[in-house]
Amino acid sequence: MSGRSVYRNRVEYAAYLAARTLAHRAGPRAVAAAGAGLGVLYHRLGRRRREILEFNLALAFPERSPEERRALGFAVARHFGRVVLDALRLQRLEPERFLEGVRIVGREHLDAALALGRGVFLLSAHIGSWEVAALAAGLIVPGGFVVVNRPLDNPLLEAELGRYRGLYGNRALGKRNVSRAMLRQLKAGGAVGILIDQRALIDEGVEVPFFGHPAWTHPVLARLSVRTGAPVVPIWGLWDGPGRYTVRFDEAVIPGELGEDEREERALTARFLGLIEGVIRERPEQWLWYHDRWRQLRLSRAGG
């Protein structure tokens, strides 16, 4: 039991429906402008998250001046304010309308991986608009698409989002007892999405380099891709402007083509995280720098 009241769930759900309707009626440009403003407000008022962002940017980009990192921090705030509101706008669109604003790049990498007949893992990260990447994958992959995520605390919102994802061929698995469901999905020739850019618990993760610093990362993708032989295709949903996105598939990593040392859990996890770092360096303002990715390092430097 979560201890949440029925009243609270209903109020949150009503607020969500109202915000979604307003976002849809406002249109992409107005939503982007309002979201950017809200993002800057959050950045200014949210001291704790701002301090985490500033630590992360200093760690990842020591070559940049404090002024450059400060400007990047505000760009991050504007971006995430935009995509949060934009996600509400997208939820009123039918799949055909949604695809009008999406440019697909690298589809041949996905098709080649699917042709191997083992299903595919889709490697992604909290960059750009990862919701757009998931929705596009659900419409593109013939065998369907499932993603591992944490269910929302509000069951009304979770049910609504589940219905919405279903329109695009998507299904969420949660985070517990999902291995069998993932294996069934792969066997059916479908796709499984996994995001590994966030911090893992020490007793669950492996420590691998990320922007030149050790980062605890969950090895589930490395473990399962070696076990199943399923190729891993990177997918990124990047923001190009109000109502415009690029969903990009990069070349697959095929475990069976790697050497024994390269298939080792830590080495393969480091390889995957390196791919994520590469796309973040392309669009640094679009990654979730507010996440406490290097928490242990931050606390040790703060004397905590």
N, C-alpha and C positions, 0 to 999 in steps of 0.2 A: 504493500500500500504506500502511495506517495504522500498521503496527508493533504493533498490538494482538494479544495472544496468544489462541489458541483457548480456553485455560483461563480467562483473564480474562473473555472474552465469556460463557462458560458459567456462571461464578460470578455475574456480574451478572444474567444471565437467570434463574437459580435464585432469587436474592434478590428480583428483581422479581415473580416468580410467587408467592413466599411472602408478600410484602408485600401484593400484590393480594388474595390469599385472605383474609388477616387483616382487611384494610380492608373487604372485602365482608361478612364475618361480624360485624364490630363494629357495623355500622349507621351511618347518617349522623350522629347526635348524638355518638357516641363518637369517630368519625373527626374530626369538627370540633373537639372538645375536645383530642384528641391533637395534631392538626395545629396548632392555635393555640399550644399549648405548645412544639412544635418550632420554630415560627416565631419565637417570642420568644427561644428559645435561640440560634437562628441569628443573630438581630439583635444579641444581646449579644456573641456570640463572633466574628462576622464583621466585624471592625473596618473593613476596606477598603470593603466594600459598605455598611456603616452610614454611613461618612463620605460616600460618594457620595449615598446617600439624603438625608442631612442637608443637603448642598449643594443638591440638587435642590429640596427643600422650601423652603429659605430663598430660592431663586431664584424659585420659582413663587408663594410666599405670603409676601411680605415684610411684609404687613400683620398677620400672625399673630405672637403672642408666641413666644419660644423654648419656653416650656412647652407651648403649643398644638401647635407643630410636633413636639415630642418625643412628645406623646401620639398625634399622627397617625402618626408613625413606627412606634410600637408597634402601632397598629391595622393598618398596612400589613403588618407582620411576621405578626400573627395571621392576617390574611386569606390571605396566600400560603402559610402553613403549612397552613391548612385546605384550600385548593383543590388543592395538590399531592397531599395524601393522598386527597382526595375524587376526584381524577382516577383513582386506582387503584381506588377503590370502584366508580366508574361503569363501569369496563371489565369488570365481571362482570354488568352488567345487559343484558337484551335490550331492543331499541328500545322496545317497548310499556311496559315498566317504567320506562325512562328518561323517557319523555314524561309519565308521571304526575306528575313533580315539576317540569315545565317549563310556565310560562305564556308564551304567545306574544302579543306586542303589536305592532300595526302591520303585520299580515300584508297589509293592503290595499296598502301601499306596494310590497311585493315583487310582488304579483300584477299591479299596474298596470305595473310596470317590465318584467316578463316578457311582458306582453301586447304590448309593442312589437315583439317578435320578433327581438331582437338578442342575446339572452342578457343576463346582468347581471354586473357586478362587485360583489362584496360587500366593502365597506370596513369593517375592524375594527381592533382594537388589543388590546394585552396588558392588558386590564381585566376585572375580574370573573373569570369562568371562560370564557376564549376557546375552550376545548375544548368546552364545552357549546354555545356558539354554532355551532361547526363541525358538531357532531353533529346539532343540530336542523336546520341548513340542509340537510344531506345527506338528511334524511327529508322535508323540505318541498319542495325544488326538484324539479320533475318531470324536468328534464333532467340531474340529477346535480350534484355539487359537487366541485370540485378546489381545493386550496389550495397556494400556493407556500410551501415551507418548506425547512429544511436537514435532510437525512437524519441519523439518529443514527449515531454511530460504531460502535455494536454492531449487527452485521447481524441477530443473533437478535432483539433488541428491535425493530429496524426492521421486520422481517418480521411480528412479533407485532402491532405497532401497525397495520401495513398491513392485516392480516386483520381487526382490530377495526374500523378505520375503514370497511372495505368492508361490514360489516354495516349500516352507516348510510348507505351510498351515497356515501362519501367516498373521495377519492384524493389522495395527496400527489404534487407534481410535482418537489420539490427546488428548486434555485435556478439550475441551468444549462440552457441550451438549452430553455427552457420556452415561449418565445413561440408557437411553432407549436401546441403542445398547448393553450395557453390559447385561441388563435384557433379551434381545432377545437371546443373546449368551448362557446364562445360561439355558433358557427355552429349547433351542435346544440341551442341554446336552453337551455343549462345555465348554471351560475354558477361564477365564479372568485373565490376569496377572497384578498385581499391585505392585509397588515398593514404600515402605513408609519409606525408611531409610534416605531420604534427608529432609532438614529443610522446615517446612511449615510456611506460614505467620501467624502472631499472631492472626489475625482476622479469620483465616480459620482452625487453628490447636488446639490441646490440648497439654498441657504440661505433659509429662510422663518421667520416669527415663530412661536414656540410659547411660551405663557405670557409673552409680551412680550419674549422673547429669541431671537436667531437660532439656528436649529437646522438642521443638515444633514439633509436628508430625500430619500429616493429618489423621483424623479418618474415611476416606471414606471406608476403608476395613472393619472396625468394624461395621460401620453403615449399609453397604449393605449386609454383611454376616448375620447379625441378621434379617434384613428385608426379605431376600430371603430364609434363612435357608440353603444356600449353604455352604458346608464344605470348609475350607481353608487349602490347602496343601502347605507346604513350599517346594520350589524348589531352589536348589543352583547349579550353573554351576562353578565348581572349576577347576583351572588350575593344571595339573599334570606334565607338561613338554611340550616340543615342539611337537605340533600336538596331544597331549593327554589330555583328560578332563574327569572329573567325573560329571555327572548330577545326583544329589541326591534328592529324594523325601523323606521328613520326615512325621511322623504321622500327620494326619489331625486334625485340631481343628474344632469341630462340634458344632455350636452355640446352637442347640437344646439340647445338652447334658450338657450345662453349667448352673450354678445357675443364678438366676436373677441378683445378684450383679456382677457376672463374665461377664454377657452380656452387662453391662453398657459400654457406648462408651469409656470412659477414661480407664477403667479397661481392656477392650478387646484390645484396642490399645497398652497399656503397655505390655500385654501378647505377642502380635505379635512382638513388638519391642524387647522384651526379647529373642524371638527365633532368631531374627537377630543378636543380641549381642552374642548369644551363638556360632553361626557359625563364626562370626568375630573373636572371641577369639580362635577358632580352627586354623584359617588361617589369622592372623592379617595383614600379608603383602599383602593380596589380597583385602582389602577393600579400598574404595576411600577416604582416609584420607585428601586429598586436598580439599574436600568439606567443606564449612564453616558451619558445623552442629550445633555448639553451638555459633552462631554469637552473640546473645544478651549477653551471658556470657563473651565471649571474649572481646567485646567492653566495658562492664562494668568493667572488670579487667584492661583494658588499659586506663580507665578514659574517654572512648568515649561514 
